Amino acid sequence: MSAYSTSLPRSPDSIGVARRFVESHATTLTARGRGDAVLMVSELVTNALVHGTGEISLSIDLASEAITVEVSDEGNVRVAPSPTPGAHGGWGLRIVDQLADDWGIREGSTKVWFRLGTVPRRT
């Protein structure tokens, strides 16, 4: 198992930095899986920028069967899926819910994680 982590400043540029970080470390995923992981981390970092405070942390744990990506900030506001997503947002956690094999919010924190298997899903 390998683990990587980085801190991101509260800047819109951090979304692109997070995307490149995941893309460079998620090499055990299929091309589709890497694309899904990049999209999901974009959504989670955006949520941290919009709803959180302080520094944003990004970590990736690579195991032989799956990768787990976690995004957290120093805030105390837990974001839940929007009941009415629309043109101006509210889609982030719904996207994560649809693409991830598993995901969640760590109890008592603003740490949101998702897991993707390294073996292609059967459809």
N, C-alpha and C positions, 0 to 999 in steps of 0.2 A: 504494500500500500504506500502511495506517495501522497503528500499533502503540500499545497501551495497556498499562500495567502498574501494579500496586499491591502494597503490602506488607500482610500480614494478621497480627494478633497471634495468639498461641497461645490461642485462646478458641473455644468452640463457636459464639459469635456470628459468627465469621469465615465459617462455612459460608453463612449467609444473605447476608453482605456479598458473598462470591464469586458467589453465584447472581445477585444484583442487578447486579453489575458485568458479568458475562457477558451477561445479558439486555439490559442497556442498550447494549452495544457490538456485539452479534451481530446487528445490524439487517439484514445482507445475507442472513441465513438465512431459510428458510421458518419458519412458526410451529412446525411439527414439529421442524425442525432446531434452533431456539432452545430448545425444550423438552428435546431430547436433550442439547444443550450444557450447559444448566443442570443436568440430572441428572448428567452426567459430571463437571462441575467440583465438584459436591457430594461425589461419591465420592472424587475426588482430594484435595480439601481435608480430608475426613474421614481419609483415609489419612495425610496429612501430620500431622494432629493426633494420631492414635493411634500412629503408628510413627516419626515424625520428631522433630526437636528444633529449637529456635530459631525465627526468623522464617520465615513462609511467604510466598513470592513467587508472584504470579499475573500472567501476561502473555497478551495476545491480539494476534495478528498477522492483520490483515484484508487479503486479496488479492481480486482480482476473481473468482477461481474457488473460493476456500476460505478458511476461517478456521482458525488454529492456536491452541490454548490450551495453556499450559504451567503446571504447578504444581511448585514446588520448595520444599525446606526446607533447613536447615543440617545435617541429620543425615547419617549415612553408612550407614544401613540401607536396602538395596534391597528393595522389596516386590515379590513375585511373586504371580501369581494363586494363590489358595488351592486346594490339591488337593481339599479337602472343605468347600466353603462350607456354612453352615448358618444356623440361626435367629439366631445372634449375630454374624454378619458373614461376611466372606470373599467377598462378591459384587462389590465395587467394580471391580476390574480386569476381571472377566468382563463386567460391564455395559458398560464402556468398549470392550472387544473386540467386543461385539455391535453397539454403536451407532455407533462411529466409522468413518469411511472408512479411516483409518489411525491408528496410535498407537504409542508406544514409550517406552522409558526411555533417556535420554541416557547413553552409556557413562561409567562411572566416577562417576556422580552419582545424586542422588535426584530428578532432573528428569523428570517424567512429562508427556507431551504427547499431544494428540489433534488430529486434523484432520477437519473436515467440509466438504464441498463446498457452495457456495452455490446450485448448481443441483439441483433435486429429483432424487433417485435414481429410476431406473426399476425398477419391481417386477414 
